[in-house]
Amino acid sequence: MKTAVFLLLNEYADWEGAYLSSQLNQLTDWTVKTASIQKTIHSIGGFQTKADYSINEIPLETELLVLIGGNSWHINSLEITNLIKNRLVAGKTVASICGAVDFLAKNGLLNDKEHTGNSVYLWQSYEQYTNLSRFLEEQVVVDEPLITANGTATIEFTNQVMKTVHALPVDQIDKTTNLYKLGFYKYCDKFGNPYA
């Protein structure tokens, strides 16, 4: 069984992990867990989540670490920084979206990778961010083992993360995410009714 651990801070953005977690959790060979720096966290939308793991309890063999954005990534946390750094050095997939990418930039974790984020303008005051030339104005950027996305890219993020971890065949991943990207009726016009 493969595991995806979603790292959530207080006031996390519910929608940024919803598509990815629900798609992975429906697969027979994946399970989804949560981690945080506190036992209970609340989403921007008011959901209360009990974390499965504290930061130091995340199993080393975890196949995928997903950093979900939100309003609390301005924190200073050596514990989180080291977790991410160690995973990247070990070649283990880290997927980061929205405010969580800001945290990576602030802590110098994007300096050897192509990446994207909400806006490079927001990072000008980050002393440890020194990789402006490799910032790409795209919804999602994959530079394995790192995946970065801006806050409006939840569906594209889901698509790329699932492809990177080989969750399903590529065409099946595209069809699944296109259902949400195109909407039901346009999807039916293009691919046929998925429920027929």
Secondary structure, DSSP 8 states (H G I E B T S, - for coil): -EEEEEE--TTB-HHHHHHHHHHHHTSTTEEEEEEESSSEEEBTTS-EEE-SEEGGGS-TT-SEEEE--BS-TT---HHHHHHHHHHHHTT-EEEEETHHHHHHHHTTTTTTS-B--S-GGGGTT-TT---GGGB--SSEEEETTEEEE-TT-HHHHHHHHHHHTT-S-HHHHHHHHHHHHH-HHHHHHHH--TT-
